[in-house]
Amino acid sequence: MKSLKKFLRFKKYVRIPLTLTDTNHFELNAKINGISGRFILDTGASNTCVGMDRIEFFQLISEETEIKAAGAGAIEMETLISAKNTIKIGDWKIKKRKIVLFDLVHVNQALTNHNALPVDGIIGADILKKGKAVIDYSKKKLYLKN
């Protein structure tokens, strides 16, 4: 039997290393519009998100939206939307992606309370679905299909 790594490489998947934090979250490095950042991998988040305080950092063009965000103990949070962004994770890349922008202070406060570093955002199920993601939990790897 082939290893998962060999099988997915044959199927044109890209392998991305994950880091398991003290809070039991997987983190990864990704680039948005060519700028590197630290992100939590969250299979339960419907959309990829970036903190409002990182709008200028990632050169995001935002617009208002009626959508409210909820998660990690917070509900009805105001959001902005940014369209037409490039996201690169390892050697996997996608263009013209929408990113939801909202206040990640509560997320980062929870992380720092547990001796983890703050993050710039969250890679959500939208990216995982688009990349036909496979997560190898034991090897701490994310695979995305090119």
N, CA, C and O atoms as a GROMACS GRO file, in nm:
protein
  584
    1MET      N    1   0.084  -0.118   0.000
    1MET     CA    2   0.000   0.000   0.000
    1MET      C    3   0.089   0.125   0.000
    1MET      O    4   0.187   0.133   0.074
    2LYS      N    5   0.054   0.220  -0.083
    2LYS     CA    6   0.127   0.346  -0.090
    2LYS      C    7   0.103   0.428   0.036
    2LYS      O    8  -0.001   0.415   0.102
    3SER      N    9   0.200   0.511   0.069
    3SER     CA   10   0.179   0.604   0.180
    3SER      C   11   0.084   0.714   0.134
    3SER      O   12   0.069   0.738   0.014
    4LEU      N   13   0.022   0.779   0.230
    4LEU     CA   14  -0.068   0.890   0.198
    4LEU      C   15   0.008   0.998   0.123
    4LEU      O   16  -0.044   1.054   0.026
    5LYS      N   17   0.128   1.028   0.167
    5LYS     CA   18   0.210   1.131   0.103
    5LYS      C   19   0.234   1.100  -0.045
    5LYS      O   20   0.217   1.187  -0.130
    6LYS      N   21   0.272   0.976  -0.077
    6LYS     CA   22   0.299   0.938  -0.216
    6LYS      C   23   0.170   0.938  -0.298
    6LYS      O   24   0.169   0.983  -0.412
    7PHE      N   25   0.064   0.888  -0.239
    7PHE     CA   26  -0.064   0.884  -0.309
    7PHE      C   27  -0.112   1.024  -0.345
    7PHE      O   28  -0.154   1.049  -0.458
    8LEU      N   29  -0.106   1.117  -0.249
    8LEU     CA   30  -0.153   1.252  -0.274
    8LEU      C   31  -0.060   1.329  -0.367
    8LEU      O   32  -0.105   1.412  -0.446
    9ARG      N   33   0.069   1.303  -0.358
    9ARG     CA   34   0.163   1.366  -0.453
    9ARG      C   35   0.129   1.322  -0.595
    9ARG      O   36   0.130   1.403  -0.688
   10PHE      N   37   0.100   1.193  -0.613
   10PHE     CA   38   0.059   1.141  -0.744
   10PHE      C   39  -0.068   1.209  -0.794
   10PHE      O   40  -0.084   1.231  -0.914
   11LYS      N   41  -0.157   1.243  -0.702
   11LYS     CA   42  -0.283   1.309  -0.736
   11LYS      C   43  -0.269   1.461  -0.747
   11LYS      O   44  -0.370   1.532  -0.756
   12LYS      N   45  -0.145   1.512  -0.747
   12LYS     CA   46  -0.115   1.655  -0.764
   12LYS      C   47  -0.154   1.742  -0.644
   12LYS      O   48  -0.197   1.856  -0.661
   13TYR      N   49  -0.139   1.687  -0.526
   13TYR     CA   50  -0.161   1.764  -0.404
   13TYR      C   51  -0.030   1.828  -0.359
   13TYR      O   52   0.078   1.773  -0.383
   14VAL      N   53  -0.042   1.942  -0.295
   14VAL     CA   54   0.071   2.013  -0.236
   14VAL      C   55   0.067   1.986  -0.086
   14VAL      O   56  -0.039   1.988  -0.024
   15ARG      N   57   0.184   1.961  -0.028
   15ARG     CA   58   0.193   1.932   0.116
   15ARG      C   59   0.237   2.057   0.191
   15ARG      O   60   0.337   2.120   0.156
   16ILE      N   61   0.162   2.091   0.295
   16ILE     CA   62   0.189   2.210   0.375
   16ILE      C   63   0.207   2.168   0.521
   16ILE      O   64   0.122   2.099   0.576
   17PRO      N   65   0.318   2.210   0.582
   17PRO     CA   66   0.339   2.175   0.724
   17PRO      C   67   0.244   2.252   0.815
   17PRO      O   68   0.214   2.369   0.791
   18LEU      N   69   0.200   2.186   0.919
   18LEU     CA   70   0.116   2.248   1.022
   18LEU      C   71   0.192   2.246   1.154
   18LEU      O   72   0.273   2.157   1.178
   19THR      N   73   0.164   2.343   1.238
   19THR     CA   74   0.221   2.348   1.371
   19THR      C   75   0.107   2.333   1.472
   19THR      O   76   0.009   2.407   1.466
   20LEU      N   77   0.120   2.239   1.563
   20LEU     CA   78   0.020   2.220   1.667
   20LEU      C   79   0.058   2.309   1.786
   20LEU      O   80   0.167   2.296   1.842
   21THR      N   81  -0.032   2.398   1.823
   21THR     CA   82  -0.004   2.492   1.932
   21THR      C   83  -0.041   2.431   2.067
   21THR      O   84  -0.100   2.324   2.074
   22ASP      N   85  -0.006   2.502   2.173
   22ASP     CA   86  -0.042   2.458   2.308
   22ASP      C   87  -0.193   2.457   2.329
   22ASP      O   88  -0.243   2.391   2.420
   23THR      N   89  -0.266   2.530   2.245
   23THR     CA   90  -0.412   2.534   2.254
   23THR      C   91  -0.478   2.426   2.169
   23THR      O   92  -0.600   2.422   2.155
   24ASN      N   93  -0.396   2.337   2.111
   24ASN     CA   94  -0.445   2.228   2.024
   24ASN      C   95  -0.504   2.277   1.893
   24ASN      O   96  -0.591   2.211   1.835
   25HIS      N   97  -0.460   2.392   1.847
   25HIS     CA   98  -0.497   2.442   1.715
   25HIS      C   99  -0.382   2.414   1.619
   25HIS      O  100  -0.265   2.416   1.657
   26PHE      N  101  -0.418   2.386   1.495
   26PHE     CA  102  -0.315   2.381   1.392
   26PHE      C  103  -0.297   2.522   1.337
   26PHE      O  104  -0.394   2.591   1.307
   27GLU      N  105  -0.172   2.562   1.324
   27GLU     CA  106  -0.140   2.690   1.262
   27GLU      C  107  -0.058   2.665   1.137
   27GLU      O  108   0.008   2.562   1.123
   28LEU      N  109  -0.064   2.761   1.046
   28LEU     CA  110   0.015   2.753   0.924
   28LEU      C  111   0.050   2.893   0.880
   28LEU      O  112  -0.012   2.991   0.921
   29ASN      N  113   0.150   2.901   0.796
   29ASN     CA  114   0.187   3.028   0.735
   29ASN      C  115   0.122   3.035   0.597
   29ASN      O  116   0.119   2.936   0.524
   30ALA      N  117   0.071   3.151   0.564
   30ALA     CA  118   0.009   3.172   0.433
   30ALA      C  119   0.040   3.315   0.390
   30ALA      O  120   0.076   3.400   0.472
   31LYS      N  121   0.026   3.338   0.262
   31LYS     CA  122   0.044   3.473   0.208
   31LYS      C  123  -0.089   3.521   0.152
   31LYS      O  124  -0.158   3.450   0.079
   32ILE      N  125  -0.122   3.642   0.189
   32ILE     CA  126  -0.238   3.708   0.130
   32ILE      C  127  -0.184   3.830   0.056
   32ILE      O  128  -0.117   3.916   0.113
   33ASN      N  129  -0.213   3.834  -0.072
   33ASN     CA  130  -0.164   3.942  -0.159
   33ASN      C  131  -0.013   3.957  -0.147
   33ASN      O  132   0.040   4.068  -0.150
   34GLY      N  133   0.056   3.843  -0.135
   34GLY     CA  134   0.201   3.841  -0.132
   34GLY      C  135   0.263   3.869   0.004
   34GLY      O  136   0.386   3.874   0.016
   35ILE      N  137   0.182   3.887   0.107
   35ILE     CA  138   0.232   3.923   0.241
   35ILE      C  139   0.208   3.806   0.337
   35ILE      O  140   0.096   3.757   0.350
   36SER      N  141   0.316   3.763   0.403
   36SER     CA  142   0.310   3.647   0.491
   36SER      C  143   0.240   3.678   0.623
   36SER      O  144   0.250   3.788   0.677
   37GLY      N  145   0.167   3.577   0.672
   37GLY     CA  146   0.101   3.588   0.802
   37GLY      C  147   0.083   3.452   0.866
   37GLY      O  148   0.108   3.349   0.804
   38ARG      N  149   0.040   3.454   0.992
   38ARG     CA  150   0.016   3.332   1.069
   38ARG      C  151  -0.136   3.314   1.081
   38ARG      O  152  -0.209   3.407   1.114
   39PHE      N  153  -0.181   3.192   1.053
   39PHE     CA  154  -0.324   3.163   1.049
   39PHE      C  155  -0.356   3.034   1.124
   39PHE      O  156  -0.277   2.940   1.125
   40ILE      N  157  -0.472   3.032   1.187
   40ILE     CA  158  -0.526   2.909   1.244
   40ILE      C  159  -0.599   2.836   1.132
   40ILE      O  160  -0.669   2.898   1.052
   41LEU      N  161  -0.583   2.706   1.127
   41LEU     CA  162  -0.660   2.623   1.035
   41LEU      C  163  -0.787   2.582   1.109
   41LEU      O  164  -0.779   2.515   1.212
   42ASP      N  165  -0.903   2.621   1.058
   42ASP     CA  166  -1.028   2.598   1.129
   42ASP      C  167  -1.131   2.536   1.035
   42ASP      O  168  -1.193   2.606   0.955
   43THR      N  169  -1.149   2.405   1.046
   43THR     CA  170  -1.245   2.334   0.961
   43THR      C  171  -1.388   2.375   0.991
   43THR      O  172  -1.477   2.354   0.909
   44GLY      N  173  -1.412   2.433   1.108
   44GLY     CA  174  -1.547   2.476   1.146
   44GLY      C  175  -1.580   2.618   1.105
   44GLY      O  176  -1.695   2.661   1.116
   45ALA      N  177  -1.481   2.692   1.059
   45ALA     CA  178  -1.506   2.829   1.013
   45ALA      C  179  -1.551   2.824   0.867
   45ALA      O  180  -1.482   2.767   0.782
   46SER      N  181  -1.665   2.881   0.839
   46SER     CA  182  -1.718   2.872   0.703
   46SER      C  183  -1.635   2.952   0.604
   46SER      O  184  -1.625   2.915   0.487
   47ASN      N  185  -1.576   3.061   0.649
   47ASN     CA  186  -1.500   3.149   0.560
   47ASN      C  187  -1.360   3.176   0.614
   47ASN      O  188  -1.336   3.170   0.735
   48THR      N  189  -1.271   3.206   0.524
   48THR     CA  190  -1.138   3.253   0.561
   48THR      C  191  -1.153   3.397   0.608
   48THR      O  192  -1.221   3.478   0.545
   49CYS      N  193  -1.089   3.428   0.721
   49CYS     CA  194  -1.105   3.558   0.786
   49CYS      C  195  -0.970   3.619   0.817
   49CYS      O  196  -0.870   3.549   0.837
   50VAL      N  197  -0.969   3.750   0.822
   50VAL     CA  198  -0.852   3.827   0.865
   50VAL      C  199  -0.902   3.930   0.965
   50VAL      O  200  -1.013   3.981   0.953
   51GLY      N  201  -0.819   3.959   1.064
   51GLY     CA  202  -0.854   4.059   1.164
   51GLY      C  203  -0.863   4.198   1.105
   51GLY      O  204  -0.786   4.233   1.016
   52MET      N  205  -0.957   4.276   1.154
   52MET     CA  206  -0.975   4.414   1.106
   52MET      C  207  -0.846   4.495   1.119
   52MET      O  208  -0.820   4.584   1.038
   53ASP      N  209  -0.768   4.465   1.220
   53ASP     CA  210  -0.644   4.540   1.241
   53ASP      C  211  -0.536   4.506   1.140
   53ASP      O  212  -0.430   4.568   1.140
   54ARG      N  213  -0.561   4.409   1.052
   54ARG     CA  214  -0.463   4.366   0.953
   54ARG      C  215  -0.501   4.406   0.810
   54ARG      O  216  -0.438   4.362   0.715
   55ILE      N  217  -0.604   4.490   0.795
   55ILE     CA  218  -0.652   4.531   0.662
   55ILE      C  219  -0.540   4.598   0.582
   55ILE      O  220  -0.514   4.559   0.468
   56GLU      N  221  -0.477   4.697   0.639
   56GLU     CA  222  -0.369   4.767   0.567
   56GLU      C  223  -0.248   4.677   0.547
   56GLU      O  224  -0.184   4.680   0.442
   57PHE      N  225  -0.216   4.597   0.649
   57PHE     CA  226  -0.100   4.509   0.642
   57PHE      C  227  -0.107   4.417   0.520
   57PHE      O  228  -0.009   4.402   0.448
   58PHE      N  229  -0.225   4.356   0.496
   58PHE     CA  230  -0.243   4.264   0.383
   58PHE      C  231  -0.292   4.334   0.256
   58PHE      O  232  -0.326   4.268   0.157
   59GLN      N  233  -0.297   4.467   0.258
   59GLN     CA  234  -0.340   4.547   0.144
   59GLN      C  235  -0.478   4.505   0.092
   59GLN      O  236  -0.498   4.482  -0.027
   60LEU      N  237  -0.571   4.495   0.186
   60LEU     CA  238  -0.707   4.453   0.153
   60LEU      C  239  -0.794   4.574   0.123
   60LEU      O  240  -0.786   4.676   0.190
   61ILE      N  241  -0.875   4.560   0.022
   61ILE     CA  242  -0.974   4.662  -0.011
   61ILE      C  243  -1.106   4.609   0.041
   61ILE      O  244  -1.156   4.506  -0.005
   62SER      N  245  -1.163   4.680   0.137
   62SER     CA  246  -1.282   4.628   0.205
   62SER      C  247  -1.405   4.708   0.172
   62SER      O  248  -1.398   4.825   0.132
   63GLU      N  249  -1.519   4.642   0.189
   63GLU     CA  250  -1.648   4.708   0.174
   63GLU      C  251  -1.742   4.655   0.280
   63GLU      O  252  -1.723   4.546   0.333
   64GLU      N  253  -1.842   4.734   0.311
   64GLU     CA  254  -1.937   4.696   0.416
   64GLU      C  255  -2.024   4.580   0.369
   64GLU      O  256  -2.045   4.559   0.250
   65THR      N  257  -2.073   4.507   0.467
   65THR     CA  258  -2.161   4.394   0.440
   65THR      C  259  -2.263   4.383   0.553
   65THR      O  260  -2.240   4.431   0.663
   66GLU      N  261  -2.373   4.320   0.524
   66GLU     CA  262  -2.477   4.298   0.625
   66GLU      C  263  -2.450   4.171   0.706
   66GLU      O  264  -2.518   4.144   0.806
   67ILE      N  265  -2.352   4.093   0.663
   67ILE     CA  266  -2.322   3.965   0.728
   67ILE      C  267  -2.266   3.990   0.867
   67ILE      O  268  -2.182   4.077   0.887
   68LYS      N  269  -2.314   3.912   0.964
   68LYS     CA  270  -2.263   3.916   1.100
   68LYS      C  271  -2.184   3.789   1.125
   68LYS      O  272  -2.220   3.682   1.077
   69ALA      N  273  -2.076   3.803   1.199
   69ALA     CA  274  -1.991   3.688   1.229
   69ALA      C  275  -2.023   3.636   1.369
   69ALA      O  276  -2.066   3.711   1.457
   70ALA      N  277  -2.000   3.506   1.387
   70ALA     CA  278  -2.015   3.444   1.518
   70ALA      C  279  -1.912   3.335   1.531
   70ALA      O  280  -1.872   3.273   1.432
   71GLY      N  281  -1.869   3.312   1.653
   71GLY     CA  282  -1.775   3.202   1.677
   71GLY      C  283  -1.689   3.230   1.797
   71GLY      O  284  -1.672   3.345   1.839
   72ALA      N  285  -1.634   3.124   1.854
   72ALA     CA  286  -1.543   3.130   1.968
   72ALA      C  287  -1.601   3.217   2.080
   72ALA      O  288  -1.529   3.296   2.141
   73GLY      N  289  -1.730   3.202   2.107
   73GLY     CA  290  -1.791   3.272   2.219
   73GLY      C  291  -1.843   3.411   2.187
   73GLY      O  292  -1.900   3.476   2.274
   74ALA      N  293  -1.826   3.457   2.067
   74ALA     CA  294  -1.874   3.590   2.029
   74ALA      C  295  -1.980   3.576   1.920
   74ALA      O  296  -1.970   3.489   1.834
   75ILE      N  297  -2.082   3.662   1.926
   75ILE     CA  298  -2.188   3.658   1.826
   75ILE      C  299  -2.218   3.799   1.775
   75ILE      O  300  -2.183   3.898   1.839
   76GLU      N  301  -2.283   3.804   1.660
   76GLU     CA  302  -2.329   3.931   1.602
   76GLU      C  303  -2.217   4.034   1.587
   76GLU      O  304  -2.237   4.152   1.616
   77MET      N  305  -2.100   3.990   1.543
   77MET     CA  306  -1.989   4.082   1.523
   77MET      C  307  -1.998   4.146   1.385
   77MET      O  308  -2.030   4.079   1.286
   78GLU      N  309  -1.970   4.275   1.379
   78GLU     CA  310  -1.968   4.347   1.252
   78GLU      C  311  -1.856   4.292   1.163
   78GLU      O  312  -1.749   4.257   1.212
   79THR      N  313  -1.882   4.286   1.034
   79THR     CA  314  -1.783   4.237   0.940
   79THR      C  315  -1.771   4.332   0.820
   79THR      O  316  -1.859   4.412   0.792
   80LEU      N  317  -1.659   4.318   0.753
   80LEU     CA  318  -1.637   4.378   0.623
   80LEU      C  319  -1.602   4.264   0.530
   80LEU      O  320  -1.574   4.153   0.575
   81ILE      N  321  -1.604   4.290   0.402
   81ILE     CA  322  -1.567   4.187   0.305
   81ILE      C  323  -1.460   4.244   0.212
   81ILE      O  324  -1.462   4.363   0.179
   82SER      N  325  -1.367   4.161   0.173
   82SER     CA  326  -1.265   4.200   0.078
   82SER      C  327  -1.263   4.096  -0.033
   82SER      O  328  -1.245   3.977  -0.007
   83ALA      N  329  -1.281   4.141  -0.156
   83ALA     CA  330  -1.286   4.049  -0.269
   83ALA      C  331  -1.157   4.058  -0.350
   83ALA      O  332  -1.076   4.149  -0.331
   84LYS      N  333  -1.140   3.964  -0.439
   84LYS     CA  334  -1.029   3.964  -0.535
   84LYS      C  335  -0.891   3.962  -0.469
   84LYS      O  336  -0.802   4.039  -0.506
   85ASN      N  337  -0.875   3.873  -0.373
   85ASN     CA  338  -0.747   3.857  -0.306
   85ASN      C  339  -0.679   3.729  -0.352
   85ASN      O  340  -0.745   3.633  -0.392
   86THR      N  341  -0.547   3.730  -0.348
   86THR     CA  342  -0.468   3.610  -0.379
   86THR      C  343  -0.424   3.548  -0.247
   86THR      O  344  -0.370   3.616  -0.160
   87ILE      N  345  -0.447   3.418  -0.234
   87ILE     CA  346  -0.405   3.344  -0.115
   87ILE      C  347  -0.310   3.236  -0.159
   87ILE      O  348  -0.340   3.158  -0.249
   88LYS      N  349  -0.193   3.232  -0.094
   88LYS     CA  350  -0.092   3.130  -0.126
   88LYS      C  351  -0.056   3.059   0.004
   88LYS      O  352  -0.017   3.121   0.102
   89ILE      N  353  -0.071   2.927   0.001
   89ILE     CA  354  -0.036   2.843   0.114
   89ILE      C  355   0.062   2.739   0.063
   89ILE      O  356   0.025   2.651  -0.014
   90GLY      N  357   0.186   2.751   0.105
   90GLY     CA  358   0.290   2.666   0.047
   90GLY      C  359   0.300   2.693  -0.102
   90GLY      O  360   0.310   2.808  -0.144
   91ASP      N  361   0.296   2.586  -0.182
   91ASP     CA  362   0.298   2.601  -0.328
   91ASP      C  363   0.158   2.603  -0.389
   91ASP      O  364   0.145   2.599  -0.511
   92TRP      N  365   0.054   2.608  -0.306
   92TRP     CA  366  -0.084   2.613  -0.353
   92TRP      C  367  -0.128   2.759  -0.356
   92TRP      O  368  -0.101   2.835  -0.263
   93LYS      N  369  -0.197   2.796  -0.463
   93LYS     CA  370  -0.235   2.937  -0.480
   93LYS      C  371  -0.374   2.947  -0.542
   93LYS      O  372  -0.412   2.868  -0.628
   94ILE      N  373  -0.447   3.046  -0.495
   94ILE     CA  374  -0.578   3.074  -0.552
   94ILE      C  375  -0.595   3.225  -0.563
   94ILE      O  376  -0.552   3.301  -0.476
   95LYS      N  377  -0.658   3.268  -0.672
   95LYS     CA  378  -0.679   3.411  -0.696
   95LYS      C  379  -0.827   3.444  -0.686
   95LYS      O  380  -0.913   3.356  -0.688
   96LYS      N  381  -0.853   3.572  -0.675
   96LYS     CA  382  -0.989   3.626  -0.674
   96LYS      C  383  -1.074   3.566  -0.562
   96LYS      O  384  -1.189   3.529  -0.583
   97ARG      N  385  -1.016   3.556  -0.442
   97ARG     CA  386  -1.088   3.500  -0.328
   97ARG      C  387  -1.139   3.609  -0.237
   97ARG      O  388  -1.074   3.712  -0.216
   98LYS      N  389  -1.256   3.585  -0.183
   98LYS     CA  390  -1.318   3.674  -0.087
   98LYS      C  391  -1.265   3.639   0.052
   98LYS      O  392  -1.246   3.521   0.084
   99ILE      N  393  -1.244   3.741   0.133
   99ILE     CA  394  -1.200   3.724   0.271
   99ILE      C  395  -1.292   3.806   0.359
   99ILE      O  396  -1.322   3.922   0.330
  100VAL      N  397  -1.338   3.745   0.468
  100VAL     CA  398  -1.422   3.815   0.565
  100VAL      C  399  -1.329   3.882   0.666
  100VAL      O  400  -1.233   3.821   0.713
  101LEU      N  401  -1.359   4.006   0.699
  101LEU     CA  402  -1.279   4.082   0.794
  101LEU      C  403  -1.363   4.109   0.918
  101LEU      O  404  -1.474   4.161   0.909
  102PHE      N  405  -1.309   4.073   1.035
  102PHE     CA  406  -1.377   4.104   1.160
  102PHE      C  407  -1.277   4.113   1.273
  102PHE      O  408  -1.160   4.078   1.256
  103ASP      N  409  -1.322   4.157   1.386
  103ASP     CA  410  -1.235   4.180   1.502
  103ASP      C  411  -1.194   4.046   1.563
  103ASP      O  412  -1.278   3.971   1.613
  104LEU      N  413  -1.066   4.017   1.558
  104LEU     CA  414  -1.013   3.892   1.613
  104LEU      C  415  -0.954   3.909   1.752
  104LEU      O  416  -0.882   3.821   1.799
  105VAL      N  417  -0.984   4.020   1.818
  105VAL     CA  418  -0.926   4.045   1.950
  105VAL      C  419  -0.960   3.933   2.047
  105VAL      O  420  -0.873   3.888   2.122
  106HIS      N  421  -1.085   3.886   2.047
  106HIS     CA  422  -1.124   3.779   2.141
  106HIS      C  423  -1.050   3.648   2.111
  106HIS      O  424  -1.015   3.575   2.203
  107VAL      N  425  -1.027   3.620   1.983
  107VAL     CA  426  -0.953   3.499   1.945
  107VAL      C  427  -0.808   3.511   1.993
  107VAL      O  428  -0.756   3.419   2.056
  108ASN      N  429  -0.745   3.623   1.963
  108ASN     CA  430  -0.605   3.641   2.002
  108ASN      C  431  -0.587   3.652   2.153
  108ASN      O  432  -0.484   3.611   2.206
  109GLN      N  433  -0.685   3.707   2.222
  109GLN     CA  434  -0.678   3.712   2.368
  109GLN      C  435  -0.681   3.570   2.426
  109GLN      O  436  -0.606   3.539   2.518
  110ALA      N  437  -0.768   3.486   2.371
  110ALA     CA  438  -0.775   3.347   2.417
  110ALA      C  439  -0.644   3.274   2.389
  110ALA      O  440  -0.598   3.196   2.472
  111LEU      N  441  -0.584   3.299   2.275
  111LEU     CA  442  -0.457   3.235   2.242
  111LEU      C  443  -0.346   3.280   2.336
  111LEU      O  444  -0.273   3.197   2.390
  112THR      N  445  -0.334   3.409   2.356
  112THR     CA  446  -0.225   3.460   2.441
  112THR      C  447  -0.246   3.420   2.587
  112THR      O  448  -0.149   3.405   2.661
  113ASN      N  449  -0.372   3.404   2.629
  113ASN     CA  450  -0.399   3.358   2.766
  113ASN      C  451  -0.346   3.217   2.788
  113ASN      O  452  -0.323   3.176   2.902
  114HIS      N  453  -0.328   3.142   2.679
  114HIS     CA  454  -0.277   3.005   2.686
  114HIS      C  455  -0.136   2.994   2.630
  114HIS      O  456  -0.095   2.889   2.582
  115ASN      N  457  -0.063   3.105   2.637
  115ASN     CA  458   0.078   3.109   2.596
  115ASN      C  459   0.100   3.075   2.448
  115ASN      O  460   0.206   3.024   2.412
  116ALA      N  461   0.002   3.104   2.365
  116ALA     CA  462   0.018   3.088   2.220
  116ALA      C  463   0.032   3.227   2.159
  116ALA      O  464  -0.008   3.327   2.218
  117LEU      N  465   0.090   3.231   2.042
  117LEU     CA  466   0.107   3.358   1.973
  117LEU      C  467  -0.022   3.402   1.905
  117LEU      O  468  -0.101   3.316   1.862
  118PRO      N  469  -0.046   3.532   1.893
  118PRO     CA  470  -0.165   3.579   1.820
  118PRO      C  471  -0.153   3.546   1.672
  118PRO      O  472  -0.044   3.524   1.620
  119VAL      N  473  -0.267   3.544   1.605
  119VAL     CA  474  -0.272   3.512   1.462
  119VAL      C  475  -0.326   3.631   1.383
  119VAL      O  476  -0.390   3.721   1.438
  120ASP      N  477  -0.298   3.628   1.254
  120ASP     CA  478  -0.349   3.732   1.164
  120ASP      C  479  -0.488   3.698   1.113
  120ASP      O  480  -0.563   3.787   1.072
  121GLY      N  481  -0.522   3.570   1.116
  121GLY     CA  482  -0.651   3.530   1.063
  121GLY      C  483  -0.675   3.381   1.075
  121GLY      O  484  -0.605   3.310   1.147
  122ILE      N  485  -0.777   3.337   1.002
  122ILE     CA  486  -0.824   3.200   1.006
  122ILE      C  487  -0.840   3.150   0.863
  122ILE      O  488  -0.903   3.216   0.781
  123ILE      N  489  -0.784   3.034   0.835
  123ILE     CA  490  -0.809   2.967   0.707
  123ILE      C  491  -0.930   2.877   0.730
  123ILE      O  492  -0.925   2.785   0.811
  124GLY      N  493  -1.037   2.904   0.658
  124GLY     CA  494  -1.163   2.836   0.681
  124GLY      C  495  -1.198   2.731   0.576
  124GLY      O  496  -1.120   2.700   0.487
  125ALA      N  497  -1.318   2.678   0.592
  125ALA     CA  498  -1.367   2.570   0.507
  125ALA      C  499  -1.379   2.609   0.360
  125ALA      O  500  -1.373   2.522   0.273
  126ASP      N  501  -1.395   2.737   0.330
  126ASP     CA  502  -1.403   2.779   0.190
  126ASP      C  503  -1.275   2.742   0.115
  126ASP      O  504  -1.281   2.690   0.003
  127ILE      N  505  -1.161   2.767   0.176
  127ILE     CA  506  -1.032   2.732   0.115
  127ILE      C  507  -1.013   2.581   0.117
  127ILE      O  508  -0.966   2.522   0.019
  128LEU      N  509  -1.049   2.518   0.227
  128LEU     CA  510  -1.031   2.373   0.239
  128LEU      C  511  -1.116   2.299   0.135
  128LEU      O  512  -1.070   2.200   0.077
  129LYS      N  513  -1.237   2.346   0.112
  129LYS     CA  514  -1.321   2.283   0.009
  129LYS      C  515  -1.264   2.307  -0.130
  129LYS      O  516  -1.257   2.215  -0.211
  130LYS      N  517  -1.223   2.430  -0.158
  130LYS     CA  518  -1.170   2.464  -0.290
  130LYS      C  519  -1.044   2.384  -0.320
  130LYS      O  520  -1.022   2.343  -0.434
  131GLY      N  521  -0.961   2.362  -0.219
  131GLY     CA  522  -0.838   2.286  -0.236
  131GLY      C  523  -0.853   2.137  -0.215
  131GLY      O  524  -0.753   2.065  -0.214
  132LYS      N  525  -0.977   2.090  -0.198
  132LYS     CA  526  -1.003   1.947  -0.174
  132LYS      C  527  -0.909   1.894  -0.066
  132LYS      O  528  -0.840   1.794  -0.084
  133ALA      N  529  -0.909   1.963   0.046
  133ALA     CA  530  -0.812   1.942   0.154
  133ALA      C  531  -0.818   1.802   0.214
  133ALA      O  532  -0.924   1.741   0.229
  134VAL      N  533  -0.699   1.755   0.247
  134VAL     CA  534  -0.680   1.635   0.327
  134VAL      C  535  -0.588   1.677   0.441
  134VAL      O  536  -0.482   1.735   0.419
  135ILE      N  537  -0.630   1.647   0.564
  135ILE     CA  538  -0.548   1.680   0.680
  135ILE      C  539  -0.496   1.549   0.739
  135ILE      O  540  -0.574   1.460   0.774
  136ASP      N  541  -0.365   1.539   0.748
  136ASP     CA  542  -0.302   1.424   0.814
  136ASP      C  543  -0.266   1.470   0.955
  136ASP      O  544  -0.163   1.534   0.977
  137TYR      N  545  -0.352   1.438   1.049
  137TYR     CA  546  -0.335   1.485   1.186
  137TYR      C  547  -0.210   1.428   1.251
  137TYR      O  548  -0.140   1.499   1.322
  138SER      N  549  -0.180   1.301   1.228
  138SER     CA  550  -0.065   1.240   1.294
  138SER      C  551   0.067   1.296   1.242
  138SER      O  552   0.164   1.306   1.318
  139LYS      N  553   0.073   1.331   1.115
  139LYS     CA  554   0.196   1.385   1.057
  139LYS      C  555   0.199   1.538   1.055
  139LYS      O  556   0.298   1.598   1.015
  140LYS      N  557   0.089   1.600   1.100
  140LYS     CA  558   0.076   1.747   1.104
  140LYS      C  559   0.102   1.808   0.966
  140LYS      O  560   0.187   1.894   0.949
  141LYS      N  561   0.025   1.760   0.868
  141LYS     CA  562   0.037   1.809   0.730
  141LYS      C  563  -0.103   1.837   0.674
  141LYS      O  564  -0.200   1.767   0.703
  142LEU      N  565  -0.109   1.942   0.594
  142LEU     CA  566  -0.227   1.975   0.517
  142LEU      C  567  -0.193   1.954   0.372
  142LEU      O  568  -0.087   1.996   0.326
  143TYR      N  569  -0.282   1.889   0.298
  143TYR     CA  570  -0.265   1.868   0.155
  143TYR      C  571  -0.375   1.942   0.082
  143TYR      O  572  -0.492   1.928   0.115
  144LEU      N  573  -0.337   2.020  -0.019
  144LEU     CA  574  -0.431   2.092  -0.104
  144LEU      C  575  -0.404   2.056  -0.250
  144LEU      O  576  -0.288   2.050  -0.292
  145LYS      N  577  -0.510   2.033  -0.325
  145LYS     CA  578  -0.496   1.990  -0.464
  145LYS      C  579  -0.475   2.109  -0.557
  145LYS      O  580  -0.549   2.207  -0.553
  146ASN      N  581  -0.371   2.097  -0.640
  146ASN     CA  582  -0.345   2.200  -0.742
  146ASN      C  583  -0.438   2.182  -0.860
  146ASN      O  584  -0.431   2.258  -0.956
   0.00000   0.00000   0.00000
